Amino acid sequence: MKPALQLKLSQHLALTPQLQQSIKLLQLSTVEMQQEIERYLLENPMLERDDDQPAESYAAAQQFDSPDKPSSEAEVSTSHEEPASEPPMTPSDVDDDRWASDAGTFTGAGRDDEDDNEAQDSHAATISLREHLTWQLGMTQMSERDRSLVRFLIEALNDDGYLSAPLLELWETLPAEYEIEIEELEIALRHIQNFDPIGIGARDLRECLMLQLKVAEDCAERTLAFAIVDKHLELLAARDFVKIRRLTGCDDEILRGAHELITSLDPRPAAAYSQIEARYITPDVIVKKLKGKWTAYINPDAYPRLRINRLYAEILSRQRRGNGNMTGQLQEARWLIKNVQQRFDTIHRVTQAIVDRQRQFFEHGEVAMRPLVLREIADLLGLHESTISRVTSQKYMATPRGIFELKYFFGSHVSTDTGGACSATAIRALIKQLISAEDGKKPLSDSQLSEILGQQGIVVARRTVAKYRESLNIPPVNLRKTL
């Protein structure tokens, strides 16, 4: 084959660094965005926070040349200019006094220092399960050999306080030269089972409940509860009270008392000592009703205030020859400021569109939620559906009804008899209302719930009702039945 030169024209999409940064910032959560900004602040001396004057955070980006113009040392200036576009409105822009009264509801600004100190003291006072058990071990009188075995078993407990590994397996892991008998390990376990909280050191749920029943007040209900936990725990879980009555020969009153006693026990005795990591959410927008209209505003606590460092900008402007590195950092800082502003502009637009569509939810709650899909908002705002998906992911809205992820307001629809549509969220809310108002002795089955919804004009199959009920963590009809 003879080599030859060919000229070919083609089109392809190239993402500029500025566009890549804009997309990245848009899909980050507020916490992740703050972390990303902290990284830029550490790496780029041209960028700094402006916590004193919020309005200048974006004006600073415009006091130099426009990003569309080529940068040179002649164009660098420290004069004040108005920003090309105003940042999204915050509640302080509307009504300072009224906003200050409810700011603490969403942002924590209304909390006192005493409350913070109490929270810190409470956190500092929290101890782990092993620390609590080791402290009790130090209060007992036993040989050092027995103490060592108790400590060994304490380390083997799981987060719920159970000894999940069999004693025989634990015994086999002990060094043979210590000549420890398995009976000694059983004695050490009994010591742990006498510690607080009651039920600690159990090997299964049955033993955990039995340990707690041993310290309960002696009565007929306690005796029956022992028998149920020991031999009929599966029947109790299935709420098969008829079979329990037949097997134990008890009457309804004693069975009811035994059932109440068992349900008062703690199946996870060590839960209070579990180290639960708190997950804090900073809402990106806040929704308030002002002058009869539900309006979304950017949360000022989530809105980073950035500006160009004037000192470094002046140094760059005095140089006869532009410093390539500093000029690039100046451009990067300018991009970041504009992209952060664009991020919140987009979030504000999308949120306001959602609020306009779901205003009945803010008035009446979940039962008034209307069907909504991403494409509907995308077409309304002239944005791509993927952009709406990025905006609504990990972004939160603070409302008088609580804090919700923006994705919460989107959902599928179910047809009605009138030819309209009902949101799946509204149907779940209706199912929850119907079940909460049902007679405990005659709970509603999924088929009955489907019929009731059909009478209200909402056509929902029994399997769909079951799916919605399970998503609400509501047990089936046989487990909801009471005595």
TILUM-552404 format. One line per 2 residues: number of its first residue (from 1); their letters; for each residue y negated, x negated, z negated of N, C-alpha, C. Coordinates in steps of 0.2 Angstrom, whole numbers. Atoms other than C-alpha are relative to their C-alpha. Example, Ala and Ser with C-alpha at 12.3 -4.5 7.8 and 13.67 -1.06 7.14 Angstrom:
1> as> 6,-4,0,22,-62,-39,-6,-4,0; 6,4,1,5,-68,-36,-5,4,-3
***
This chain:
1> mk> 6,-4,0,0,0,0,-6,-4,0; 6,4,-1,-17,-7,5,-5,2,-5
3> pa> 5,-2,5,-30,-7,-9,-6,2,3; 7,-3,-2,-46,3,-7,-4,2,-5
5> lq> 5,-2,5,-61,8,-16,-2,8,1; 1,-7,-1,-64,27,-19,-6,2,-5
7> lk> 6,-3,4,-80,36,-26,2,7,-2; -3,-7,3,-75,51,-37,-5,3,-5
9> ls> 4,-3,5,-87,63,-46,4,5,-4; -4,-4,4,-81,72,-61,-5,2,-6
11> qh> 4,-2,6,-89,81,-76,5,0,-6; -3,0,6,-84,79,-94,-5,0,-6
13> la> 4,-1,6,-91,83,-111,0,-6,-5; 1,6,4,-98,69,-121,-4,2,-6
15> lt> 4,-2,6,-103,72,-139,-4,-6,-3; 5,5,2,-118,62,-144,1,-1,-8
17> pq> -1,1,7,-118,54,-162,-3,5,-4; 4,-5,4,-131,66,-167,4,7,0
19> lq> -4,-6,-1,-120,81,-161,6,0,-5; -6,1,5,-105,74,-170,-2,1,-7
21> qs> 3,-1,7,-115,73,-186,-1,7,-2; 2,-7,1,-121,90,-184,6,5,-1
23> ik> -7,-3,1,-103,97,-182,3,-1,-6; -3,2,6,-97,87,-196,-3,3,-6
25> ll> 3,-3,5,-110,93,-208,1,8,-1; -1,-7,0,-108,111,-203,7,2,-3
27> ql> -7,-2,2,-89,111,-207,1,-2,-7; -1,2,7,-91,103,-224,-2,5,-5
29> st> 2,-4,5,-92,112,-240,-7,-3,-3; 6,2,3,-108,111,-251,1,-7,-4
31> ve> -1,6,4,-100,98,-263,2,-6,5; -1,5,-5,-93,88,-248,-6,-2,3
33> mq> 6,2,-3,-110,88,-240,-4,-4,-4; 4,4,4,-118,82,-255,3,-7,-1
35> qe> -3,6,0,-106,68,-256,-1,-4,6; 2,4,-6,-109,63,-238,-7,-2,0
37> ie> 7,2,0,-128,63,-241,0,-6,-5; 0,5,5,-125,52,-256,2,-7,3
39> ry> -2,6,-4,-116,40,-244,-5,-3,4; 5,2,-4,-130,40,-232,-6,-3,-4
41> ll> 6,2,4,-143,37,-246,2,-7,-2; -2,7,2,-133,21,-252,0,-5,6
43> en> 0,5,-6,-131,14,-234,-6,0,4; 6,0,-5,-148,18,-226,-6,0,-5
45> pm> 6,1,4,-164,12,-235,-5,4,3; 5,-5,-3,-174,23,-223,0,7,-3
47> le> -1,-6,3,-168,38,-232,-1,1,-7; 1,-1,7,-173,45,-249,0,7,-2
49> rd> 1,-6,2,-173,60,-259,-7,2,-2; 7,-2,2,-189,70,-262,1,7,-4
51> dd> -2,-6,5,-185,81,-277,-7,3,-2; 6,-3,3,-204,84,-281,-3,5,4
53> qp> 3,-5,-4,-210,93,-266,5,2,6; -6,-2,-5,-196,103,-257,-3,1,7
55> ae> 2,-1,-7,-207,107,-242,-1,-6,4; 1,6,-4,-210,89,-237,7,-3,2
57> sy> -7,3,-2,-191,86,-236,1,0,7; -1,-1,-7,-191,92,-218,-7,-2,4
59> aa> 6,2,-4,-209,88,-214,0,-8,1; -1,8,-1,-205,69,-217,3,-2,6
61> aq> -4,2,-7,-193,70,-202,-5,0,6; 4,-1,-6,-207,75,-191,-7,-4,0
63> qf> 6,4,0,-221,63,-197,0,-6,5; -1,5,-5,-214,50,-185,1,3,7
65> ds> -1,-3,-6,-210,52,-167,6,5,1; -6,-5,-1,-199,66,-161,6,-3,2
67> pd> -6,4,-2,-181,62,-159,2,0,7; -1,0,-7,-182,66,-141,-4,-5,4
69> kp> 4,6,-3,-194,52,-138,3,-6,-2; -2,7,2,-190,34,-137,-4,-3,-6
71> ss> 3,2,6,-194,25,-153,-3,-7,2; 3,7,0,-205,9,-154,-5,-1,-6
73> ea> 4,1,6,-216,1,-167,-7,3,1; 6,-3,-1,-231,8,-159,0,8,-2
75> ev> 0,-7,1,-225,26,-162,1,1,-7; -1,-2,7,-221,24,-181,-6,0,-3
77> st> 6,-2,4,-234,32,-192,2,3,-6; -1,-4,7,-235,38,-210,-5,5,-1
79> sh> 4,-6,1,-247,52,-206,4,6,-1; -3,-6,2,-243,69,-212,0,5,6
81> ee> 0,-5,-6,-238,82,-198,5,6,-3; -4,-6,1,-231,99,-199,7,0,3
83> pa> -7,0,-3,-212,101,-196,0,5,6; -1,-4,-6,-206,108,-180,2,7,-2
85> se> -3,-6,2,-197,122,-189,0,1,-7; 0,-1,7,-198,129,-206,7,0,-3
87> pp> -7,-1,3,-183,127,-218,1,7,-2; -1,-7,2,-174,143,-222,-3,2,-7
89> mt> 3,-3,6,-182,154,-235,4,-1,-6; -3,0,6,-177,152,-253,-3,6,-4
91> ps> 2,-5,4,-179,165,-267,-7,-1,-3; 6,1,2,-194,156,-273,-6,1,4
93> dv> 5,-2,-5,-203,159,-257,-2,7,0; 1,-7,0,-202,177,-260,-3,3,-6
95> dd> 2,-3,6,-204,181,-278,2,-5,-6; -2,5,5,-205,167,-291,2,3,-7
97> dr> -1,-3,7,-206,178,-307,7,4,0; -6,-4,0,-192,190,-302,6,-5,1
99> wa> -6,4,-1,-181,176,-296,2,-4,-6; -1,4,6,-183,165,-311,4,4,-6
101> sd> -4,-4,5,-176,180,-322,7,0,2; -7,0,-1,-160,180,-313,3,-6,3
103> ag> -3,6,-3,-158,162,-307,6,-2,-3; -6,3,4,-146,158,-321,7,4,2
105> tf> -6,-4,-2,-134,172,-314,4,-4,5; -3,3,-5,-130,161,-299,0,-7,0
107> tg> 1,8,-1,-136,143,-301,1,-3,-7; -1,4,7,-134,140,-320,-7,-2,-3
109> ag> 6,2,2,-153,137,-321,-2,3,-7; 2,-3,6,-155,149,-336,4,-2,-6
111> rd> -4,2,6,-142,141,-347,-4,-5,-5; 4,4,5,-149,133,-363,4,-7,-1
113> de> -3,6,1,-146,115,-368,6,1,-5; -5,-1,5,-136,122,-383,6,2,3
115> dd> -6,-2,-3,-124,130,-372,4,-5,3; -3,6,-3,-121,114,-362,3,-4,-6
117> ne> -3,4,6,-118,105,-379,6,3,-2; -6,-4,3,-106,118,-385,6,-1,5
119> aq> -5,1,-5,-96,116,-368,3,-7,0; -2,7,1,-96,97,-370,4,-1,-6
121> ds> -4,1,6,-90,98,-388,7,3,1; -7,-4,-1,-76,111,-383,4,-4,4
123> ha> -4,4,-4,-70,100,-369,2,-7,-4; -2,6,3,-70,84,-380,5,2,-6
125> at> -4,-2,6,-61,94,-394,7,2,3; -6,-1,-2,-47,98,-382,5,-6,0
127> is> -5,6,0,-31,88,-385,6,2,4; -6,-1,-4,-15,87,-375,6,2,-4
129> lr> -6,-2,4,2,94,-380,3,-5,-4; -3,6,4,9,77,-384,-4,-2,-6
131> eh> 4,2,6,-5,73,-395,0,4,-6; 0,-5,5,-4,89,-404,7,-1,-4
133> lt> -7,1,3,15,86,-407,1,-6,-4; 0,7,3,13,68,-411,-3,0,-7
135> wq> 4,-1,7,0,73,-425,5,3,-5; -5,-4,4,13,85,-432,6,-5,-2
137> lg> -5,4,1,26,72,-431,-2,-5,-6; 3,5,5,15,60,-442,0,3,-7
139> mt> 0,-4,6,15,74,-455,6,1,-3; -7,-2,2,34,75,-457,2,-6,-3
141> qm> -3,6,3,45,64,-468,7,-1,3; -6,2,-3,59,56,-458,1,-7,1
143> se> -1,8,-1,66,39,-454,-3,-2,7; 3,2,-6,59,29,-441,4,1,7
145> rd> -4,-2,-6,74,31,-430,0,7,2; 0,-7,-2,73,50,-430,-7,1,3
147> rs> 7,-1,-3,54,48,-426,0,-2,7; 0,2,-7,58,38,-411,3,4,5
149> lv> -3,-5,-4,70,51,-405,-4,6,2; 5,-6,-1,57,65,-407,-5,-2,5
151> rf> 5,2,-5,44,55,-398,3,-1,7; -4,0,-7,57,52,-384,0,7,3
153> li> -1,-7,-3,60,71,-382,-7,3,1; 7,-3,-1,41,75,-384,-2,-3,7
155> ea> 2,2,-7,38,64,-368,4,3,5; -4,-4,-5,52,74,-359,-2,7,1
157> ln> 2,-7,-1,43,91,-361,-4,0,6; 5,-1,-6,35,98,-346,-6,4,-2
159> dd> 7,-3,1,18,106,-345,0,7,-4; -1,-6,3,25,123,-351,3,-1,-7
161> gy> -3,1,7,33,115,-367,7,1,0; -7,-1,-1,50,117,-360,4,-7,0
163> ls> -4,6,-1,64,103,-361,4,2,6; -3,-2,-6,69,105,-343,6,-4,2
165> ap> -6,4,-2,81,91,-342,6,1,-6; -5,-1,5,98,93,-351,0,-6,-5
167> ll> -1,5,5,101,84,-367,5,-5,2; -5,5,-2,116,75,-360,-3,-5,4
169> el> 3,4,-5,106,68,-346,-5,-5,-3; 4,4,4,93,62,-358,3,-5,-4
171> we> -4,4,5,106,55,-370,2,-6,4; -3,5,-5,114,45,-355,-6,-6,2
173> tl> 5,5,-1,97,36,-352,-2,-4,-5; 1,4,6,96,29,-369,4,-7,0
175> pa> -4,6,0,101,11,-371,6,0,-4; -6,-1,3,119,9,-376,0,-4,-7
177> ey> 0,4,6,115,-5,-389,-3,4,-6; 3,-4,6,106,8,-400,5,4,-3
179> ei> -6,-4,3,122,17,-403,-2,7,-2; 2,-6,2,114,34,-403,4,6,2
181> ei> -5,-5,-2,125,49,-404,-4,6,2; 4,-6,-2,120,65,-395,-1,5,-5
183> ee> 1,-5,6,121,75,-411,-7,-2,-3; 6,3,3,106,64,-417,-6,3,5
185> le> 5,-3,-5,96,70,-401,-1,8,-1; 0,-7,1,101,88,-405,-4,2,-6
187> ia> 4,-1,6,93,86,-422,-7,-1,1; 7,2,-2,78,78,-415,-4,6,3
189> lr> 2,-5,-3,76,93,-404,-2,6,-4; 2,-5,5,77,105,-418,-6,-1,-4
191> hi> 7,2,3,63,96,-427,-6,2,4; 6,-2,-5,52,99,-411,-1,7,0
193> qn> 0,-7,0,57,117,-411,-3,3,-6; 3,-3,6,50,119,-428,-8,-2,0
195> fd> 7,2,0,33,112,-423,-4,6,3; 4,-5,-3,18,122,-417,-2,-2,7
197> pi> -1,-7,0,16,131,-405,7,2,-1; -6,-3,1,31,142,-409,3,1,7
199> gi> -4,0,-7,44,141,-394,0,-6,3; 1,7,-3,40,123,-390,7,-3,0
201> ga> -6,3,0,55,113,-385,6,4,2; -5,-4,-2,65,127,-378,3,-2,7
203> rd> -3,2,-6,77,124,-364,0,5,6; 1,-6,-5,75,141,-355,-4,5,-3
205> lr> 4,-6,3,65,157,-357,4,3,-5; -4,-3,5,79,165,-367,-1,-3,-7
207> ec> 1,4,6,78,151,-380,-7,0,-3; 7,0,2,59,151,-380,-2,7,-4
209> lm> 2,-7,3,58,170,-384,4,1,-7; -4,0,6,72,168,-397,-3,-3,-6
211> lq> 3,4,5,63,155,-406,-7,4,-3; 6,-4,2,47,166,-407,2,6,-4
213> lk> -2,-6,4,57,181,-413,3,-2,-7; -2,2,6,64,171,-427,-5,0,-6
215> va> 6,0,5,47,170,-436,-3,7,0; 3,-7,0,43,189,-432,2,3,-6
217> ed> -2,-4,6,43,202,-446,7,3,1; -7,-3,-1,61,208,-449,-1,8,0
219> ca> 0,-7,-1,63,226,-443,5,2,5; -5,-2,-5,74,237,-432,-2,-2,7
221> er> 2,2,-7,63,233,-417,1,-7,1; -1,7,-1,65,214,-420,8,-1,1
223> tl> -7,1,-1,84,216,-421,2,2,7; -2,-2,-7,85,226,-405,-3,-5,5
225> af> 3,5,-4,73,213,-397,4,-6,1; -5,6,0,85,199,-402,6,2,5
227> ai> -5,-2,-4,99,209,-393,-2,0,7; 2,0,-7,89,212,-377,-1,-7,3
229> vd> 2,7,-2,83,194,-376,7,-4,1; -6,4,0,100,187,-379,5,2,5
231> kh> -5,-2,-4,111,198,-368,-3,4,6; 2,-5,-5,100,210,-357,-7,-2,2
233> le> 6,2,-2,85,200,-352,-2,2,7; 1,-2,-8,88,203,-333,-1,7,0
235> ll> 1,-8,-1,89,222,-336,-7,1,-3; 7,-1,3,72,221,-346,-5,-2,6
237> aa> 5,2,-6,64,211,-331,0,5,6; 0,-5,-5,70,225,-319,-2,7,-3
239> rd> 2,-6,4,64,238,-332,5,6,1; -6,-5,0,81,247,-332,1,2,-7
241> fv> -1,-2,7,78,255,-349,6,5,-1; -5,-4,1,91,268,-346,7,-4,-1
243> ki> -6,4,2,105,255,-345,-1,-4,-6; 0,3,7,98,246,-360,1,5,-5
245> rr> -1,-5,5,98,262,-370,8,1,0; -7,-2,0,116,265,-365,4,-6,-3
247> lt> -4,6,3,122,247,-369,-1,-1,-7; 2,2,7,113,245,-385,0,6,-5
249> gc> -1,-6,4,114,263,-391,-6,2,-4; 6,-1,4,96,264,-397,-4,6,3
251> dd> 4,-6,-2,83,278,-396,-6,-3,3; 6,2,-4,67,278,-386,-5,-3,-4
253> ei> 6,2,4,55,275,-400,2,-8,-2; -1,7,2,64,259,-406,0,-5,6
255> lr> 1,4,-6,66,253,-388,-7,-1,2; 7,1,-2,48,256,-385,-3,-6,-4
257> ga> 2,5,4,44,245,-400,2,-7,1; -3,7,-2,56,231,-395,-3,-2,6
259> he> 4,2,-6,48,231,-378,-7,-3,-1; 7,3,2,31,229,-385,0,-6,-4
261> li> -1,7,3,37,215,-396,1,-5,4; -2,5,-5,45,206,-382,-6,-2,4
263> ts> 5,2,-4,30,207,-371,-6,-3,-3; 5,3,4,19,201,-385,1,-8,-1
265> ld> -2,7,1,28,184,-385,-3,-4,6; 3,5,-5,22,169,-375,5,-4,4
267> pr> -6,4,-4,34,163,-361,-2,-7,1; 2,7,-1,23,147,-359,-4,-2,-6
269> pa> 3,2,6,19,141,-377,-5,-5,1; 4,6,-1,11,125,-371,-6,1,5
271> aa> 5,-2,-5,-1,134,-359,-7,-2,-2; 7,1,3,-16,132,-371,-2,-8,0
273> ys> 1,7,0,-14,113,-370,0,-3,7; 0,3,-7,-13,111,-351,-6,-2,2
275> qi> 6,2,-3,-26,101,-343,-2,3,6; 2,-4,-6,-34,113,-331,-7,-3,2
277> ea> 5,3,-3,-46,105,-319,-5,6,2; 5,-5,-1,-62,116,-318,-2,-1,7
279> ry> 2,1,-7,-67,119,-300,-7,4,1; 7,-3,0,-86,122,-298,-2,2,7
281> it> 2,-2,-6,-93,132,-284,-8,1,0; 7,0,0,-111,130,-279,-1,5,7
283> pd> 1,-5,-5,-116,146,-268,-5,-3,5; 5,2,-5,-125,141,-252,-5,5,1
285> vi> 5,-6,0,-134,158,-251,1,5,-5; 0,-5,6,-139,171,-263,-3,6,4
287> vk> 2,-6,-3,-141,189,-258,-3,5,-5; 3,-5,4,-153,201,-266,-3,6,3
289> kl> 3,-6,-3,-160,218,-263,-7,0,-2; 7,0,1,-179,217,-261,-3,5,5
291> kg> 4,-6,-3,-190,232,-256,5,4,4; -5,-5,-3,-174,242,-252,4,-3,5
293> kw> -4,3,-5,-166,229,-240,4,-6,-3; -4,6,3,-152,217,-244,-2,-6,5
295> ta> 2,5,-4,-158,200,-239,3,-7,-3; -3,7,2,-150,182,-239,-5,-5,0
297> yi> 5,6,0,-159,167,-245,4,-6,-2; -3,6,2,-154,149,-246,0,-2,-7
299> np> 0,2,7,-149,143,-264,-4,-6,0; 4,6,0,-162,130,-268,4,-6,-3
301> da> -4,5,3,-149,121,-279,5,-3,5; -4,3,-5,-138,118,-263,-4,-3,5
303> yp> 5,2,-6,-153,113,-252,-2,-7,-2; 2,7,1,-154,94,-252,-7,-2,3
305> rl> 7,1,-2,-172,88,-251,-1,-8,2; 0,7,-3,-173,72,-240,-7,-2,3
307> ri> 6,2,-4,-187,62,-232,1,-7,2; 0,7,-2,-191,45,-224,-3,-4,-5
309> nr> 4,4,4,-195,31,-235,-6,-3,3; 6,2,-3,-213,28,-232,-1,-8,0
311> ly> 1,8,1,-213,9,-238,4,-3,6; -4,3,-5,-199,4,-226,-3,2,7
313> ae> 2,-2,-6,-207,14,-212,-7,-3,2; 6,4,-1,-224,5,-215,2,-7,2
315> il> -2,6,-2,-215,-11,-214,2,-1,7; -2,0,-7,-207,-7,-198,-6,1,5
317> sr> 6,-1,-5,-224,-1,-190,-4,-6,0; 5,6,-1,-233,-17,-194,4,-6,4
319> qr> -3,5,-3,-220,-28,-186,-1,0,8; 2,1,-8,-225,-34,-168,6,2,4
321> rg> -6,-2,-3,-207,-33,-163,4,4,-4; -4,-5,4,-197,-19,-168,7,-3,-3
323> ng> -6,2,3,-182,-23,-180,5,5,3; -5,-5,-3,-167,-16,-170,4,3,-6
325> nm> -4,-3,5,-157,-13,-186,-4,5,-4; 4,-5,3,-171,-4,-195,-2,6,4
327> tg> 2,-6,-5,-176,6,-180,6,5,1; -6,-4,0,-158,12,-179,1,4,-6
329> ql> 0,-3,6,-158,16,-197,-5,6,-1; 5,-5,0,-174,26,-195,2,6,4
331> qe> -2,-6,-4,-167,36,-181,6,4,-3; -5,-3,4,-151,39,-191,-2,5,-6
333> ar> 3,-4,6,-161,45,-206,-3,7,3; 3,-6,-3,-171,57,-194,5,5,2
335> wl> -6,-5,-2,-155,64,-187,3,4,-6; -3,-3,6,-148,67,-204,-4,6,-3
337> ik> 4,-5,3,-163,76,-210,-1,7,4; 0,-5,-4,-164,87,-195,7,4,1
339> nv> -7,-4,0,-145,91,-195,1,4,-6; 0,-4,6,-146,96,-213,-4,6,0
341> qq> 4,-6,-1,-160,108,-209,4,5,5; -4,-4,-5,-150,114,-194,6,4,-3
343> rf> -6,-3,4,-135,117,-205,-2,6,-4; 2,-6,4,-144,128,-217,-3,6,4
345> dt> 3,-5,-5,-153,137,-203,6,4,3; -6,-4,-3,-136,142,-195,3,4,-6
347> ih> -4,-4,5,-128,147,-212,-5,6,-2; 5,-5,2,-144,157,-216,1,6,5
349> rv> 0,-5,-5,-143,166,-199,7,4,0; -7,-3,0,-124,169,-200,0,5,-6
351> tq> -1,-3,6,-125,175,-218,-4,7,0; 5,-6,-1,-140,188,-214,4,5,4
353> ai> -3,-5,-4,-130,195,-200,6,3,-3; -5,-3,4,-115,197,-211,-2,5,-5
355> vd> 3,-5,4,-126,206,-224,-2,6,3; 2,-6,-4,-133,217,-211,6,5,2
357> rq> -6,-4,-2,-115,222,-206,3,3,-6; -4,-2,6,-108,224,-223,-5,3,-6
359> rq> 4,-2,5,-123,232,-232,3,6,-4; -3,-6,4,-112,247,-238,4,-3,-5
361> ff> -4,4,5,-101,234,-247,-5,-1,-6; 4,2,5,-116,228,-257,-3,7,-4
363> eh> 2,-7,3,-121,247,-261,6,3,-4; -6,-4,3,-103,254,-265,6,-4,-2
365> ge> -6,4,1,-91,240,-266,5,-1,5; -5,2,-5,-75,235,-258,3,6,4
367> va> -2,-6,-3,-70,253,-253,-5,1,6; 4,-1,-6,-85,253,-241,0,-6,5
369> mr> 0,6,-5,-81,236,-232,2,3,7; -2,-2,-6,-81,239,-214,4,-6,4
371> pl> -4,6,-4,-70,229,-201,-5,-4,3; 5,5,-3,-78,213,-195,4,-6,3
373> vl> -3,6,-2,-72,199,-184,-5,-5,2; 4,6,-1,-79,182,-180,-4,1,7
375> re> 3,0,-6,-83,186,-162,-6,5,0; 5,-5,1,-94,201,-167,-7,-4,-2
377> ia> 6,4,2,-106,189,-176,-2,-5,5; 1,5,-5,-104,176,-163,-4,3,6
379> dl> 4,-4,-6,-110,188,-149,-7,2,-2; 6,-2,3,-124,194,-160,-5,-6,0
381> lg> 4,6,1,-131,177,-163,0,-5,6; 0,4,-5,-127,169,-147,3,-7,-1
383> lh> -3,6,2,-116,156,-155,8,0,2; -7,0,-2,-98,150,-151,4,3,-6
385> es> -4,-2,5,-84,158,-161,2,-5,-5; -2,6,5,-78,141,-168,-6,-2,-4
387> ti> 6,2,5,-96,138,-175,0,5,-5; 0,-5,6,-95,155,-185,6,-2,-4
389> sr> -5,2,4,-78,149,-191,-1,-6,-4; 2,5,4,-85,133,-197,-5,2,-5
391> vt> 5,-2,5,-100,141,-205,3,4,-6; -3,-5,6,-89,154,-215,5,-3,-4
393> sq> -5,4,4,-76,141,-221,-3,-4,-5; 2,4,6,-79,134,-238,-8,1,-2
395> ky> 7,-1,2,-97,142,-239,0,7,-4; -1,-5,5,-100,154,-253,-7,4,0
397> ma> 6,-4,0,-112,169,-255,0,3,-8; 0,-3,7,-118,174,-273,-4,7,1
399> tp> 2,-7,-1,-121,193,-274,0,3,-7; 0,-3,6,-124,205,-288,7,2,-2
401> rg> -7,-2,1,-105,209,-286,4,-6,-1; -4,6,1,-99,191,-288,-2,-5,5
403> if> 0,5,-5,-97,176,-278,6,0,5; -5,-1,-5,-88,177,-262,0,-5,6
405> el> 1,5,-6,-83,165,-248,-2,5,6; 3,-4,-5,-91,171,-232,6,3,4
407> ky> -6,-3,-4,-73,173,-224,2,6,-3; -3,-6,4,-70,187,-237,-3,6,4
409> ff> 3,-5,-3,-81,198,-227,2,2,7; -3,-1,-6,-71,197,-211,7,2,-1
411> gs> -6,-3,1,-55,207,-209,2,4,6; -3,-5,-5,-43,217,-198,-2,7,-1
413> hv> 2,-7,0,-45,235,-195,6,5,1; -5,-5,-1,-34,251,-196,-3,6,2
415> st> 3,-6,-3,-37,266,-186,0,6,-4; 1,-7,4,-42,283,-193,2,6,4
417> dt> -1,-6,-4,-38,300,-188,-6,2,4; 6,-2,-4,-56,303,-182,-2,-5,6
419> gg> 1,5,-5,-55,288,-170,-4,-6,-2; 3,6,2,-64,276,-181,4,-5,-2
421> ac> -4,5,2,-58,261,-190,-2,-2,-7; 1,1,7,-56,256,-208,2,-7,-2
423> sa> -2,7,1,-56,238,-215,6,-1,-5; -6,1,5,-40,231,-223,-2,-1,-7
425> ta> 3,2,7,-51,225,-238,-1,7,-3; 1,-6,3,-56,243,-240,6,4,-2
427> ir> -7,-3,1,-38,249,-239,3,-3,-6; -2,3,6,-33,237,-252,-3,2,-6
429> al> 4,-3,5,-47,243,-263,3,7,-2; -2,-7,1,-41,261,-261,7,0,-4
431> ik> -7,1,3,-23,256,-265,0,-2,-8; 1,2,7,-29,247,-281,-2,6,-4
433> ql> 3,-5,3,-39,262,-286,6,5,-2; -5,-5,1,-24,274,-284,5,-2,-5
435> is> -5,3,4,-12,263,-293,-3,0,-7; 3,1,7,-24,260,-308,-1,7,-3
437> ae> 1,-6,2,-26,279,-309,7,4,-1; -7,-4,0,-7,284,-308,2,1,-7
439> dg> -4,-2,6,4,291,-321,5,-6,-1; -5,6,1,14,276,-329,7,3,0
441> kk> -7,-2,0,29,287,-331,2,2,7; -1,-2,-7,28,293,-313,-4,-4,5
443> pl> 4,4,-5,21,278,-303,1,2,7; 0,-1,-7,17,280,-285,4,-5,4
445> sd> -4,5,-5,29,273,-272,-4,-2,6; 4,2,-6,23,264,-256,0,6,5
447> sq> 0,-6,-5,28,280,-246,-5,5,-3; 5,-5,3,18,291,-258,-7,-2,1
449> ls> 6,3,-1,3,279,-256,-2,1,7; 1,-1,-7,5,280,-237,-2,7,1
451> ei> 2,-7,-1,4,299,-238,-7,2,-2; 7,-1,3,-11,299,-249,-5,-2,5
453> lg> 5,3,-5,-20,288,-237,-1,4,6; 0,-4,-6,-15,298,-223,-4,7,-1
455> qq> 3,-6,1,-22,314,-231,-8,-2,0; 7,2,0,-39,304,-232,-2,-2,7
457> gi> 2,1,-7,-38,301,-213,2,-8,2; -2,7,-2,-31,283,-214,7,-1,1
459> vv> -7,0,-2,-15,280,-205,3,-7,-1; -3,7,3,-5,266,-214,7,1,-1
461> ar> -7,0,1,13,263,-213,2,-2,-7; -3,2,6,24,261,-228,0,-7,-1
463> rt> 0,7,0,27,243,-224,-7,-3,-1; 7,3,0,9,240,-222,-3,1,-7
465> va> 2,-2,7,5,248,-239,4,-6,-5; -4,5,4,19,236,-247,-3,-7,1
467> ky> 3,7,-1,11,221,-239,-7,-1,-3; 7,1,3,-7,225,-245,1,0,-8
469> re> -2,0,8,1,229,-263,2,-7,-2; -3,6,2,10,213,-263,-6,-6,0
471> sl> 6,4,0,-7,204,-258,-4,0,-6; 4,-1,6,-15,211,-273,4,-1,-7
473> ni> -4,2,6,-1,205,-285,2,6,-4; -2,-6,3,4,223,-289,8,0,0
475> pp> -8,-1,0,23,225,-294,2,6,4; -2,-6,-3,33,238,-285,1,5,-5
477> vn> 0,-6,4,36,255,-292,4,0,-6; -5,0,6,51,252,-303,-2,-5,-5
479> lr> 3,4,5,42,238,-312,-6,2,-3; 6,-3,3,27,248,-315,1,6,-5
481> kt> -2,-6,4,36,262,-324,0,-2,-7; 0,1,7,33,264,-342,4,5,-3
483> l> -4,-4,4,43,272,-356,-3,7,-1
***
